[in-house]
Amino acid sequence: MKKKKWLGIALVISSAVVIPFLINNYYAFKILVGECMTPVVMHGDIGVYRKGAGDIRVGDIICFKINITNKIVVLNHRVVKIEEKTTLIFRTKGDINENIDPWKITIDQIIGELVFVIPTHVLLQPYIPTVTMLILISVMSIGVIYNNYQEKKMKAQGSPATGAFLF
């Protein structure tokens, strides 16, 4: 039993390290700054973006880089119009803004499309760095899955499930 416990712990730790590297190839994680997308996205939340501009439509929220007064800024706004010229041009607008943004976004400026928001304003985001938060969420999720698996296994063997195996 002790060997299985250590095997489970090793699996959780290795998953917490490997999963973020695998996810990084297809998804980008960004801390959202600003209030222009409130209430959909709050200041300090973590946005999970599918990398690239593959299937972006009007109404999607995108993360993109823009040069404002000789400074590269990363913004998150909703696509309100797509123009097809020699290349695709995306027109964006913050949800609380009245006017469409003055800039025209091209595919090479897009980091990705928002697919999920981790509401860190209800977690401990001000106190924990982003990478640590992502690892913590991964470890906790894997721990819950592993505990559920062990409880089902013990019930199937006729043993009473006694609760947490890892924590």
HELIX and SHEET records of a PDB file:
HELIX    1   1 LYS A    2  ASN A   24  1                                  23    
HELIX    2   2 ILE A  107  GLN A  109  5                                   3    
HELIX    3   3 THR A  120  VAL A  122  5                                   3    
HELIX    4   4 THR A  130  ALA A  156  1                                  27    
SHEET    1   A 7 TYR A  27  ILE A  31  0                                        
SHEET    2   A 7 ILE A  46  LYS A  51 -1                                        
SHEET    3   A 7 ILE A 110  ILE A 118 -1                                        
SHEET    4   A 7 ILE A  61  ILE A  68 -1                                        
SHEET    5   A 7 LYS A  71  GLU A  84 -1                                        
SHEET    6   A 7 LEU A  88  LYS A  93 -1                                        
SHEET    7   A 7 ILE A 105  THR A 106 -1                                        
END                                                                             
